[in-house]
């Protein structure tokens, strides 16, 4: 099935590119841009992107490598103030006496 009419990319092309990238680098984070690049093409109008992403997600080799999965968890557990010191916070309004 043709997924991108502008650049003539099929679902088979997407699967093959993902499989090739995963085989060449087991720890790669695979993005649509990397798939286009692997196919020697670039995105044009973007109308295909929802279907393009669906095709990518349906590939078992798209998984994020196990070693990289914990990175997002650690990043989301940062404190509310994002590590800023007290001196960088907006001071409370001082009422006029």
N, CA, C and O atoms as a printed pandas DataFrame, in Angstrom:
     atom_number atom_name residue_name chain_id  residue_number  x_coord  y_coord  z_coord
0              1         N          UNK        A               1    0.841   -1.165    0.000
1              2        CA          UNK        A               1    0.000    0.000    0.000
2              3         C          UNK        A               1    0.897    1.243    0.000
3              4         O          UNK        A               1    1.896    1.296    0.717
4              5         N          UNK        A               2    0.537    2.220   -0.795
5              6        CA          UNK        A               2    1.294    3.471   -0.813
6              7         C          UNK        A               2    0.870    4.306    0.390
7              8         O          UNK        A               2   -0.315    4.573    0.589
8              9         N          UNK        A               3    1.843    4.709    1.178
9             10        CA          UNK        A               3    1.593    5.509    2.376
10            11         C          UNK        A               3    1.802    6.986    2.064
11            12         O          UNK        A               3    1.009    7.831    2.481
12            13         N          UNK        A               4    2.866    7.294    1.333
13            14        CA          UNK        A               4    3.187    8.684    0.980
14            15         C          UNK        A               4    3.168    8.811   -0.542
15            16         O          UNK        A               4    4.046    8.297   -1.235
16            17         N          UNK        A               5    2.158    9.499   -1.040
17            18        CA          UNK        A               5    2.038    9.672   -2.488
18            19         C          UNK        A               5    3.064   10.661   -3.034
19            20         O          UNK        A               5    3.520   10.516   -4.168
20            21         N          UNK        A               6    3.428   11.658   -2.241
21            22        CA          UNK        A               6    4.389   12.669   -2.702
22            23         C          UNK        A               6    5.745   12.053   -3.045
23            24         O          UNK        A               6    6.366   12.413   -4.044
24            25         N          UNK        A               7    6.195   11.117   -2.201
25            26        CA          UNK        A               7    7.520   10.527   -2.388
26            27         C          UNK        A               7    7.467    9.050   -2.743
27            28         O          UNK        A               7    8.501    8.388   -2.834
28            29         N          UNK        A               8    6.245    8.531   -2.946
29            30        CA          UNK        A               8    6.039    7.143   -3.358
30            31         C          UNK        A               8    6.673    6.140   -2.381
31            32         O          UNK        A               8    7.465    5.282   -2.772
32            33         N          UNK        A               9    6.302    6.275   -1.104
33            34        CA          UNK        A               9    6.773    5.356   -0.060
34            35         C          UNK        A               9    5.642    4.400    0.285
35            36         O          UNK        A               9    4.510    4.823    0.520
36            37         N          UNK        A              10    5.951    3.124    0.313
37            38        CA          UNK        A              10    4.949    2.105    0.637
38            39         C          UNK        A              10    5.114    1.618    2.077
39            40         O          UNK        A              10    6.113    1.909    2.734
40            41         N          UNK        A              11    4.122    0.877    2.549
41            42        CA          UNK        A              11    4.221    0.290    3.879
42            43         C          UNK        A              11    5.388   -0.689    3.940
43            44         O          UNK        A              11    6.047   -0.811    4.972
44            45         N          UNK        A              12    5.641   -1.381    2.843
45            46        CA          UNK        A              12    6.780   -2.301    2.774
46            47         C          UNK        A              12    8.101   -1.541    2.926
47            48         O          UNK        A              12    9.009   -2.016    3.608
48            49         N          UNK        A              13    8.217   -0.368    2.299
49            50        CA          UNK        A              13    9.430    0.453    2.414
50            51         C          UNK        A              13    9.671    0.864    3.863
51            52         O          UNK        A              13   10.804    0.821    4.342
52            53         N          UNK        A              14    8.623    1.255    4.550
53            54        CA          UNK        A              14    8.741    1.683    5.945
54            55         C          UNK        A              14    9.195    0.520    6.819
55            56         O          UNK        A              14   10.112    0.667    7.628
56            57         N          UNK        A              15    8.551   -0.641    6.657
57            58        CA          UNK        A              15    8.943   -1.809    7.446
58            59         C          UNK        A              15   10.391   -2.204    7.169
59            60         O          UNK        A              15   11.141   -2.507    8.096
60            61         N          UNK        A              16   10.783   -2.200    5.904
61            62        CA          UNK        A              16   12.150   -2.584    5.537
62            63         C          UNK        A              16   13.168   -1.607    6.129
63            64         O          UNK        A              16   14.224   -2.024    6.605
64            65         N          UNK        A              17   12.858   -0.319    6.099
65            66        CA          UNK        A              17   13.783    0.689    6.642
66            67         C          UNK        A              17   13.943    0.515    8.151
67            68         O          UNK        A              17   15.057    0.586    8.670
68            69         N          UNK        A              18   12.839    0.289    8.852
69            70        CA          UNK        A              18   12.899    0.091   10.307
70            71         C          UNK        A              18   13.688   -1.169   10.636
71            72         O          UNK        A              18   14.536   -1.154   11.528
72            73         N          UNK        A              19   13.419   -2.243    9.933
73            74        CA          UNK        A              19   14.146   -3.495   10.170
74            75         C          UNK        A              19   15.637   -3.309    9.925
75            76         O          UNK        A              19   16.461   -3.801   10.697
76            77         N          UNK        A              20   15.989   -2.601    8.854
77            78        CA          UNK        A              20   17.399   -2.350    8.529
78            79         C          UNK        A              20   18.066   -1.504    9.616
79            80         O          UNK        A              20   19.183   -1.801   10.039
80            81         N          UNK        A              21   17.379   -0.450   10.067
81            82        CA          UNK        A              21   17.951    0.417   11.103
82            83         C          UNK        A              21   18.143   -0.343   12.411
83            84         O          UNK        A              21   19.167   -0.180   13.074
84            85         N          UNK        A              22   17.169   -1.170   12.789
85            86        CA          UNK        A              22   17.275   -1.921   14.041
86            87         C          UNK        A              22   18.404   -2.941   13.954
87            88         O          UNK        A              22   19.107   -3.167   14.939
88            89         N          UNK        A              23   18.589   -3.563   12.786
89            90        CA          UNK        A              23   19.656   -4.536   12.612
90            91         C          UNK        A              23   21.019   -3.866   12.686
91            92         O          UNK        A              23   21.956   -4.419   13.263
92            93         N          UNK        A              24   21.133   -2.672   12.101
93            94        CA          UNK        A              24   22.429   -1.988   12.081
94            95         C          UNK        A              24   22.762   -1.336   13.419
95            96         O          UNK        A              24   23.940   -1.178   13.738
96            97         N          UNK        A              25   21.752   -0.948   14.217
97            98        CA          UNK        A              25   22.000   -0.340   15.519
98            99         C          UNK        A              25   20.843   -0.691   16.450
99           100         O          UNK        A              25   19.767   -0.097   16.380
100          101         N          UNK        A              26   21.082   -1.653   17.311
101          102        CA          UNK        A              26   20.026   -2.147   18.198
102          103         C          UNK        A              26   19.544   -1.100   19.191
103          104         O          UNK        A              26   18.453   -1.242   19.745
104          105         N          UNK        A              27   20.334   -0.043   19.433
105          106        CA          UNK        A              27   19.953    0.980   20.405
106          107         C          UNK        A              27   19.441    2.262   19.765
107          108         O          UNK        A              27   19.239    3.258   20.460
108          109         N          UNK        A              28   19.232    2.255   18.468
109          110        CA          UNK        A              28   18.780    3.465   17.771
110          111         C          UNK        A              28   17.356    3.835   18.163
111          112         O          UNK        A              28   16.507    2.966   18.361
112          113         N          UNK        A              29   17.108    5.130   18.272
113          114        CA          UNK        A              29   15.756    5.633   18.429
114          115         C          UNK        A              29   15.294    5.943   17.005
115          116         O          UNK        A              29   15.879    6.791   16.332
116          117         N          UNK        A              30   14.265    5.270   16.556
117          118        CA          UNK        A              30   13.825    5.388   15.167
118          119         C          UNK        A              30   12.689    6.398   15.079
119          120         O          UNK        A              30   11.668    6.262   15.752
120          121         N          UNK        A              31   12.878    7.405   14.249
121          122        CA          UNK        A              31   11.902    8.475   14.057
122          123         C          UNK        A              31   11.456    8.509   12.598
123          124         O          UNK        A              31   12.117    7.921   11.742
124          125         N          UNK        A              32   10.350    9.183   12.300
125          126        CA          UNK        A              32    9.939    9.301   10.899
126          127         C          UNK        A              32   11.026    9.942   10.032
127          128         O          UNK        A              32   11.243    9.525    8.895
128          129         N          UNK        A              33   11.699   10.944   10.567
129          130        CA          UNK        A              33   12.776   11.589    9.812
130          131         C          UNK        A              33   13.888   10.623    9.456
131          132         O          UNK        A              33   14.438   10.679    8.356
132          133         N          UNK        A              34   14.217    9.744   10.378
133          134        CA          UNK        A              34   15.263    8.751   10.119
134          135         C          UNK        A              34   14.806    7.743    9.073
135          136         O          UNK        A              34   15.612    7.273    8.271
136          137         N          UNK        A              35   13.518    7.409    9.075
137          138        CA          UNK        A              35   12.996    6.481    8.072
138          139         C          UNK        A              35   13.077    7.130    6.690
139          140         O          UNK        A              35   13.541    6.510    5.733
140          141         N          UNK        A              36   12.622    8.380    6.593
141          142        CA          UNK        A              36   12.731    9.097    5.316
142          143         C          UNK        A              36   14.176    9.136    4.845
143          144         O          UNK        A              36   14.464    8.867    3.679
144          145         N          UNK        A              37   15.080    9.470    5.752
145          146        CA          UNK        A              37   16.494    9.567    5.402
146          147         C          UNK        A              37   17.041    8.218    4.927
147          148         O          UNK        A              37   17.787    8.157    3.950
148          149         N          UNK        A              38   16.670    7.148    5.616
149          150        CA          UNK        A              38   17.126    5.807    5.238
150          151         C          UNK        A              38   16.637    5.427    3.842
151          152         O          UNK        A              38   17.291    4.662    3.133
152          153         N          UNK        A              39   15.479    5.970    3.455
153          154        CA          UNK        A              39   14.924    5.692    2.137
154          155         C          UNK        A              39   15.431    6.671    1.081
155          156         O          UNK        A              39   15.078    6.565   -0.094
156          157         N          UNK        A              40   16.264    7.630    1.508
157          158        CA          UNK        A              40   16.812    8.610    0.566
158          159         C          UNK        A              40   15.777    9.635    0.124
159          160         O          UNK        A              40   15.854   10.172   -0.981
160          161         N          UNK        A              41   14.810    9.902    0.994
161          162        CA          UNK        A              41   13.727   10.823    0.656
162          163         C          UNK        A              41   13.532   11.809    1.789
163          164         O          UNK        A              41   14.150   11.680    2.845
164          165         N          UNK        A              42   12.677   12.790    1.572
165          166        CA          UNK        A              42   12.341   13.724    2.646
166          167         C          UNK        A              42   10.845   13.994    2.596
167          168         O          UNK        A              42   10.217   13.865    1.545
168          169         N          UNK        A              43   10.283   14.367    3.732
169          170        CA          UNK        A              43    8.847   14.627    3.803
170          171         C          UNK        A              43    8.501   15.836    2.948
171          172         O          UNK        A              43    9.297   16.765    2.813
172          173         N          UNK        A              44    7.313   15.812    2.376
173          174        CA          UNK        A              44    6.895   16.924    1.531
174          175         C          UNK        A              44    5.729   17.665    2.184
175          176         O          UNK        A              44    5.948   18.642    2.900
176          177         N          UNK        A              45    4.510   17.221    1.952
177          178        CA          UNK        A              45    3.349   17.960    2.462
178          179         C          UNK        A              45    2.961   17.563    3.880
179          180         O          UNK        A              45    2.327   18.352    4.580
180          181         N          UNK        A              46    3.324   16.359    4.322
181          182        CA          UNK        A              46    2.996   15.900    5.667
182          183         C          UNK        A              46    1.627   15.275    5.800
183          184         O          UNK        A              46    1.267   14.822    6.887
184          185         N          UNK        A              47    0.858   15.235    4.737
185          186        CA          UNK        A              47   -0.472   14.650    4.790
186          187         C          UNK        A              47   -0.469   13.171    5.129
187          188         O          UNK        A              47   -1.461   12.643    5.632
188          189         N          UNK        A              48    0.633   12.508    4.858
189          190        CA          UNK        A              48    0.730   11.074    5.106
190          191         C          UNK        A              48    1.152   10.743    6.535
191          192         O          UNK        A              48    1.126    9.577    6.929
192          193         N          UNK        A              49    1.533   11.736    7.304
193          194        CA          UNK        A              49    2.155   11.475    8.601
194          195         C          UNK        A              49    1.312   10.602    9.537
195          196         O          UNK        A              49    1.884    9.724   10.183
196          197         N          UNK        A              50   -0.013   10.784    9.655
197          198        CA          UNK        A              50   -0.769    9.879   10.540
198          199         C          UNK        A              50   -0.663    8.417   10.096
199          200         O          UNK        A              50   -0.455    7.534   10.928
200          201         N          UNK        A              51   -0.803    8.155    8.805
201          202        CA          UNK        A              51   -0.694    6.791    8.304
202          203         C          UNK        A              51    0.746    6.296    8.397
203          204         O          UNK        A              51    0.985    5.130    8.712
204          205         N          UNK        A              52    1.707    7.185    8.122
205          206        CA          UNK        A              52    3.127    6.852    8.223
206          207         C          UNK        A              52    3.449    6.390    9.640
207          208         O          UNK        A              52    4.114    5.371    9.827
208          209         N          UNK        A              53    2.977    7.136   10.638
209          210        CA          UNK        A              53    3.211    6.781   12.041
210          211         C          UNK        A              53    2.515    5.477   12.415
211          212         O          UNK        A              53    3.068    4.671   13.163
212          213         N          UNK        A              54    1.312    5.268   11.902
213          214        CA          UNK        A              54    0.616    4.000   12.163
214          215         C          UNK        A              54    1.417    2.820   11.627
215          216         O          UNK        A              54    1.527    1.785   12.284
216          217         N          UNK        A              55    1.975    2.983   10.431
217          218        CA          UNK        A              55    2.793    1.916    9.840
218          219         C          UNK        A              55    4.036    1.671   10.688
219          220         O          UNK        A              55    4.433    0.525   10.897
220          221         N          UNK        A              56    4.651    2.750   11.176
221          222        CA          UNK        A              56    5.833    2.599   12.025
222          223         C          UNK        A              56    5.477    1.868   13.310
223          224         O          UNK        A              56    6.179    0.941   13.716
224          225         N          UNK        A              57    4.386    2.284   13.952
225          226        CA          UNK        A              57    3.987    1.690   15.234
226          227         C          UNK        A              57    3.626    0.218   15.112
227          228         O          UNK        A              57    3.729   -0.532   16.083
228          229         N          UNK        A              58    3.203   -0.196   13.925
229          230        CA          UNK        A              58    2.816   -1.596   13.745
230          231         C          UNK        A              58    4.022   -2.521   13.585
231          232         O          UNK        A              58    3.861   -3.741   13.547
232          233         N          UNK        A              59    5.231   -1.952   13.491
233          234        CA          UNK        A              59    6.441   -2.753   13.335
234          235         C          UNK        A              59    7.007   -3.112   14.709
235          236         O          UNK        A              59    7.247   -2.233   15.537
236          237         N          UNK        A              60    7.217   -4.403   14.944
237          238        CA          UNK        A              60    7.738   -4.865   16.234
238          239         C          UNK        A              60    9.146   -4.355   16.519
239          240         O          UNK        A              60    9.536   -4.261   17.683
240          241         N          UNK        A              61    9.914   -4.026   15.492
241          242        CA          UNK        A              61   11.286   -3.548   15.686
242          243         C          UNK        A              61   11.368   -2.077   16.073
243          244         O          UNK        A              61   12.463   -1.552   16.274
244          245         N          UNK        A              62   10.235   -1.412   16.178
245          246        CA          UNK        A              62   10.242    0.004   16.535
246          247         C          UNK        A              62   10.456    0.223   18.027
247          248         O          UNK        A              62   10.764    1.340   18.443
248          249         N          UNK        A              63   10.303   -0.803   18.830
249          250        CA          UNK        A              63   10.415   -0.678   20.288
250          251         C          UNK        A              63   11.640    0.115   20.716
251          252         O          UNK        A              63   12.703    0.031   20.101
252          253         N          UNK        A              64   11.470    0.881   21.778
253          254        CA          UNK        A              64   12.597    1.593   22.375
254          255         C          UNK        A              64   13.448    0.553   23.089
255          256         O          UNK        A              64   12.910   -0.263   23.838
256          257         N          UNK        A              65   14.766    0.558   22.879
257          258        CA          UNK        A              65   15.630   -0.424   23.537
258          259         C          UNK        A              65   15.475   -0.374   25.056
259          260         O          UNK        A              65   15.278    0.696   25.632
260          261         N          UNK        A              66   15.566   -1.525   25.693
261          262        CA          UNK        A              66   15.352   -1.654   27.132
262          263         C          UNK        A              66   16.233   -0.696   27.935
263          264         O          UNK        A              66   15.774   -0.123   28.924
264          265         N          UNK        A              67   17.504   -0.512   27.520
265          266        CA          UNK        A              67   18.427    0.342   28.263
266          267         C          UNK        A              67   17.974    1.801   28.258
267          268         O          UNK        A              67   18.328    2.555   29.164
268          269         N          UNK        A              68   17.197    2.211   27.253
269          270        CA          UNK        A              68   16.797    3.601   27.133
270          271         C          UNK        A              68   15.416    3.881   27.714
271          272         O          UNK        A              68   15.025    5.043   27.825
272          273         N          UNK        A              69   14.679    2.860   28.083
273          274        CA          UNK        A              69   13.311    3.053   28.572
274          275         C          UNK        A              69   13.254    3.801   29.894
275          276         O          UNK        A              69   12.320    4.572   30.119
276          277         N          UNK        A              70   14.212    3.597   30.763
277          278        CA          UNK        A              70   14.192    4.232   32.078
278          279         C          UNK        A              70   14.521    5.713   32.015
279          280         O          UNK        A              70   14.258    6.433   32.979
280          281         N          UNK        A              71   15.080    6.188   30.927
281          282        CA          UNK        A              71   15.454    7.597   30.835
282          283         C          UNK        A              71   14.250    8.511   30.977
283          284         O          UNK        A              71   14.331    9.525   31.669
284          285         N          UNK        A              72   13.156    8.185   30.352
285          286        CA          UNK        A              72   11.966    9.022   30.422
286          287         C          UNK        A              72   11.398    9.035   31.838
287          288         O          UNK        A              72   10.926   10.073   32.302
288          289         N          UNK        A              73   11.435    7.913   32.522
289          290        CA          UNK        A              73   10.927    7.835   33.882
290          291         C          UNK        A              73   11.713    8.767   34.799
291          292         O          UNK        A              73   11.126    9.499   35.596
292          293         N          UNK        A              74   13.039    8.740   34.686
293          294        CA          UNK        A              74   13.863    9.612   35.516
294          295         C          UNK        A              74   13.599   11.072   35.211
295          296         O          UNK        A              74   13.536   11.887   36.131
296          297         N          UNK        A              75   13.445   11.422   33.954
297          298        CA          UNK        A              75   13.219   12.817   33.574
298          299         C          UNK        A              75   11.881   13.322   34.101
299          300         O          UNK        A              75   11.768   14.489   34.475
300          301         N          UNK        A              76   10.873   12.466   34.135
301          302        CA          UNK        A              76    9.559   12.903   34.592
302          303         C          UNK        A              76    9.473   12.962   36.111
303          304         O          UNK        A              76    8.497   13.493   36.642
304          305         N          UNK        A              77   10.453   12.439   36.821
305          306        CA          UNK        A              77   10.440   12.454   38.272
306          307         C          UNK        A              77   11.201   13.644   38.850
307          308         O          UNK        A              77   11.465   13.690   40.051
308          309         N          UNK        A              78   11.556   14.617   37.987
309          310        CA          UNK        A              78   12.243   15.796   38.490
310          311         C          UNK        A              78   11.324   16.559   39.433
311          312         O          UNK        A              78   10.101   16.439   39.365
312          313         N          UNK        A              79   11.921   17.329   40.294
313          314        CA          UNK        A              79   11.109   18.081   41.249
314          315         C          UNK        A              79   10.370   19.213   40.537
315          316         O          UNK        A              79   10.683   19.570   39.401
316          317         N          UNK        A              80    9.388   19.762   41.233
317          318        CA          UNK        A              80    8.555   20.814   40.673
318          319         C          UNK        A              80    9.361   22.009   40.197
319          320         O          UNK        A              80    9.036   22.599   39.167
320          321         N          UNK        A              81   10.392   22.374   40.920
321          322        CA          UNK        A              81   11.158   23.573   40.578
322          323         C          UNK        A              81   12.275   23.301   39.573
323          324         O          UNK        A              81   13.101   24.179   39.325
324          325         N          UNK        A              82   12.315   22.120   39.001
325          326        CA          UNK        A              82   13.266   21.747   37.962
326          327         C          UNK        A              82   14.725   21.958   38.375
327          328         O          UNK        A              82   15.581   22.232   37.535
328          329         N          UNK        A              83   14.995   21.829   39.658
329          330        CA          UNK        A              83   16.358   21.950   40.138
330          331         C          UNK        A              83   16.837   23.379   40.328
331          332         O          UNK        A              83   18.017   23.605   40.593
332          333         N          UNK        A              84   15.945   24.339   40.197
333          334        CA          UNK        A              84   16.334   25.742   40.373
334          335         C          UNK        A              84   16.516   26.029   41.856
335          336         O          UNK        A              84   15.812   25.482   42.705
336          337         N          UNK        A              85   17.457   26.882   42.142
337          338        CA          UNK        A              85   17.662   27.265   43.541
338          339         C          UNK        A              85   16.593   28.268   43.950
339          340         O          UNK        A              85   15.904   28.840   43.106
340          341         N          UNK        A              86   16.471   28.467   45.219
341          342        CA          UNK        A              86   15.462   29.379   45.740
342          343         C          UNK        A              86   15.613   30.785   45.179
343          344         O          UNK        A              86   14.609   31.460   44.953
344          345         N          UNK        A              87   16.825   31.239   44.950
345          346        CA          UNK        A              87   17.043   32.621   44.521
346          347         C          UNK        A              87   16.483   32.911   43.135
347          348         O          UNK        A              87   16.328   34.078   42.775
348          349         N          UNK        A              88   16.180   31.899   42.357
349          350        CA          UNK        A              88   15.657   32.126   41.016
350          351         C          UNK        A              88   14.142   32.092   40.933
351          352         O          UNK        A              88   13.565   32.293   39.865
352          353         N          UNK        A              89   13.511   31.842   42.046
353          354        CA          UNK        A              89   12.046   31.830   42.046
354          355         C          UNK        A              89   11.522   33.251   42.116
355          356         O          UNK        A              89   12.202   34.149   42.612
356          357         N          UNK        A              90   10.312   33.453   41.618
357          358        CA          UNK        A              90    9.703   34.766   41.645
358          359         C          UNK        A              90    9.323   35.071   43.094
359          360         O          UNK        A              90    8.614   34.291   43.730
360          361         N          UNK        A              91    9.793   36.199   43.608
361          362        CA          UNK        A              91    9.497   36.515   45.019
362          363         C          UNK        A              91    8.012   36.829   45.200
363          364         O          UNK        A              91    7.341   37.278   44.272
364          365         N          UNK        A              92    7.520   36.587   46.400
365          366        CA          UNK        A              92    6.152   36.916   46.732
366          367         C          UNK        A              92    5.984   38.434   46.743
367          368         O          UNK        A              92    6.931   39.159   47.044
368          369         N          UNK        A              93    4.806   38.908   46.422
369          370        CA          UNK        A              93    4.582   40.348   46.431
370          371         C          UNK        A              93    4.718   40.882   47.858
371          372         O          UNK        A              93    4.222   40.300   48.822
372          373         N          UNK        A              94    5.399   41.991   47.942
373          374        CA          UNK        A              94    5.586   42.617   49.251
374          375         C          UNK        A              94    4.513   43.679   49.396
375          376         O          UNK        A              94    4.420   44.580   48.562
376          377         N          UNK        A              95    3.712   43.591   50.424
377          378        CA          UNK        A              95    2.644   44.567   50.599
378          379         C          UNK        A              95    3.212   45.868   51.139
379          380         O          UNK        A              95    4.133   45.860   51.956
380          381         N          UNK        A              96    2.662   46.982   50.683
381          382        CA          UNK        A              96    3.119   48.324   51.118
382          383         C          UNK        A              96    2.625   48.576   52.533
383          384         O          UNK        A              96    1.482   48.278   52.878
384          385         N          UNK        A              97    3.516   49.134   53.338
385          386        CA          UNK        A              97    3.146   49.371   54.742
386          387         C          UNK        A              97    2.658   50.759   54.955
387          388         O          UNK        A              97    2.307   51.125   56.077
